[in-house]
């Protein structure tokens, strides 16, 4: 008798919620245990298209208004058609849940950086810096070939502390708010910021629109992520999260959206993070001076291990909470 009443009520009241929860759970499991190769990720292809378009329409020697207009139009050209095509695909598909699962899987692929970080630790520990550089190269926009052991450690730790913001937390949050389309659009906007670093002098004006827009839409996911990191360190975490909200020093660094995460990571691990980055643009090397956060000594592979532990704990917390909340809500509705 209980089963006869329970199943129809459960499906009629919370069937959509349970289906979305199952889709999200499947995507999280696939992204964690069966990640797609970095070279085969569609979002990486999206990056390459964004870089090609920027080479055609981004002209830093032109007026600021022209550069800004070009950046806005390029953003719309890359994001809007993809969103419309995927939306039609979901509407016409016989099994839209399958395509939603695939979309979320692609959006969550950056959660596979943890195994890469562990390989970087092994490469640095064994003195094989070239392997570490090759491992990091597909994941960052800067030139990894010029990085020292300290630079490799810094870059890996910074990536560990920023990837879950958009690779896991923002994807889950925006999927809950607006479905797979919203999660995909937000993810593409983040990829544009990766392709056109706003603090890069070549993209300073061109990417200012997407940089400022991302600062707004990722504010809540970033704050939630910082809280889950800081809570592991007690009073130190509380004071660190307050200082991480302060803007970076220097007028030219205001579009470095990851500075707050670097600041928090440096304070929690008691190390130095940040500093100059080098990019290759049209065969020329460009050095960009970014502010440093000096909270201790220069990092090494041991600090990467600590960063892996801290970020993995926070990541598991949000994944567990994401999966438990719908089940608790459904149980309360039935009761």
Secondary structure as UniProt FT lines:
FT   HELIX           2..33
FT   HELIX           38..40
FT   HELIX           42..57
FT   TURN            60..61
FT   HELIX           64..92
FT   TURN            94..95
FT   HELIX           96..107
FT   HELIX           109..112
FT   HELIX           113..125
FT   TURN            126..127
FT   HELIX           129..137
FT   TURN            138..139
FT   HELIX           144..146
FT   HELIX           149..164
FT   HELIX           165..169
FT   HELIX           170..195
FT   TURN            198..199
FT   TURN            201..207
FT   HELIX           208..217
FT   HELIX           219..230
FT   HELIX           231..233
FT   HELIX           235..244
FT   HELIX           251..253
FT   TURN            254..255
FT   TURN            257..258
FT   HELIX           259..269
FT   STRAND          271..274
FT   STRAND          277..281
FT   TURN            282..283
FT   STRAND          284..288
FT   STRAND          292..294
FT   STRAND          297..298
FT   HELIX           301..334
//
